[in-house]
C-alpha cells in the first residue's frame, strides 16, 4: 500500500499538500508552489537543496494571485 512507503528521507518534509495542479502560465504547483522539476527531484535532493526550495516558496505565492474583473475592469466598464 502506498501509505506504507516512508515519504521522509531527511529532516525536511515535502511541502506537498495533495493539491497537485500545475498552473499553466506560471508552471508551478498551485498546492505546494514547487516546479515540476523540483517535485520530480525532491526525493534525490540534499537537505541544503530542499532548504533552498523551501526558502523560495513564500515568494512564489503572489505569482498565483488571480486578477479580478478581467477586461471590463481594465477598460473601466461596468
Secondary structure in CASP SS format (residue, H / E / C, confidence):
PFRMAT SS
TARGET T0000
AUTHOR 0000-0000-0000
METHOD secondary structure of the structure
MODEL  1
X C 1.00
X H 1.00
X H 1.00
X H 1.00
X C 1.00
X C 1.00
X C 1.00
X C 1.00
X C 1.00
X C 1.00
X C 1.00
X C 1.00
X C 1.00
X C 1.00
X C 1.00
X C 1.00
X C 1.00
X C 1.00
X C 1.00
X C 1.00
X C 1.00
X E 1.00
X C 1.00
X C 1.00
X C 1.00
X C 1.00
X C 1.00
X E 1.00
X E 1.00
X C 1.00
X C 1.00
X C 1.00
X C 1.00
X C 1.00
X E 1.00
X H 1.00
X H 1.00
X H 1.00
X H 1.00
X H 1.00
X H 1.00
X H 1.00
X H 1.00
X H 1.00
X C 1.00
X C 1.00
X H 1.00
X H 1.00
X H 1.00
X H 1.00
X H 1.00
X H 1.00
X H 1.00
X H 1.00
X H 1.00
X H 1.00
X H 1.00
X H 1.00
X H 1.00
X H 1.00
X H 1.00
X H 1.00
X H 1.00
X H 1.00
X C 1.00
X C 1.00
X C 1.00
X C 1.00
X C 1.00
X H 1.00
X H 1.00
X H 1.00
X H 1.00
X H 1.00
X H 1.00
X C 1.00
X C 1.00
X C 1.00
END
